[in-house]
Amino acid sequence: MSTFDERQKGFEKKFAHDEEKEFKISARRNKYLGEWASKIMGNNEDQTKEYIQSVIKADFAEAGDEDVFRKIQGDLKNFNISDEDIRSKMNEMNEKAKSDFS
């Protein structure tokens, strides 16, 4: 195997590792967001578990974070939570999730 092939395989492994890590961070962030929103909505423990799953699943609708934002925005529309508060919480929970995997 040439040095070039070895380097290519190394880059491919790093890319796969980084993608997996980003997926885990997003899922953890969505879990934290689900817990936060569920608390605002006054859900019980079982409802919270179901809601967390619905937030995680919402992230598969499209690339990026807008699908999750719209889900939470729609669910919290009757609770006087601003778009800025939601986006701020998303950033906060993303940082928390990143620190979980550091």
Backbone hydrogen bonds, N-H to C=O, Kabsch-Sander energy under -0.5 kcal/mol:
donor,donor_aa,acceptor,acceptor_aa,energy
6,E,2,S,-2.1
7,R,3,T,-2.5
8,Q,4,F,-2.5
9,K,5,D,-2.4
10,G,6,E,-2.1
11,F,7,R,-2.5
12,E,8,Q,-2.4
13,K,9,K,-2.4
14,K,10,G,-2.3
15,F,11,F,-2.6
16,A,12,E,-2.4
17,H,13,K,-2.5
18,D,14,K,-2.9
19,E,15,F,-2.6
20,E,16,A,-2.2
21,K,17,H,-2.3
22,E,18,D,-2.4
23,F,19,E,-2.2
24,K,20,E,-2.2
25,I,21,K,-2.5
26,S,22,E,-2.5
27,A,23,F,-2.4
28,R,24,K,-2.4
29,R,25,I,-2.8
30,N,26,S,-2.6
31,K,27,A,-1.9
32,Y,28,R,-2.4
33,L,29,R,-2.7
34,G,30,N,-2.5
35,E,31,K,-2.3
36,W,32,Y,-2.3
37,A,33,L,-2.9
38,S,34,G,-2.4
39,K,35,E,-1.9
40,I,36,W,-1.8
41,M,37,A,-2.2
42,G,38,S,-0.7
42,G,39,K,-0.8
43,N,38,S,-2.3
48,T,44,N,-2.6
49,K,45,E,-2.2
50,E,46,D,-2.1
51,Y,47,Q,-2.7
52,I,48,T,-2.7
53,Q,49,K,-1.8
54,S,50,E,-1.9
55,V,51,Y,-2.1
56,I,52,I,-2.4
57,K,53,Q,-2.5
58,A,54,S,-1.7
59,D,55,V,-1.0
59,D,56,I,-0.7
60,F,57,K,-1.8
61,A,58,A,-1.6
69,F,65,D,-2.4
70,R,66,E,-2.8
71,K,67,D,-1.8
72,I,68,V,-2.5
73,Q,69,F,-3.1
74,G,70,R,-2.6
75,D,71,K,-2.1
76,L,72,I,-2.0
77,K,74,G,-0.7
79,F,76,L,-2.2
80,N,77,K,-0.5
81,I,76,L,-0.9
82,S,80,N,-0.6
86,I,82,S,-2.0
87,R,83,D,-2.7
88,S,84,E,-2.5
89,K,85,D,-2.4
90,M,86,I,-2.5
91,N,87,R,-2.3
92,E,88,S,-2.6
93,M,89,K,-2.9
94,N,90,M,-1.9
95,E,91,N,-2.2
96,K,92,E,-2.1
97,A,93,M,-2.4
98,K,94,N,-2.4
99,S,95,E,-2.2
100,D,96,K,-1.2
101,F,97,A,-0.8
101,F,98,K,-1.0
102,S,99,S,-0.9
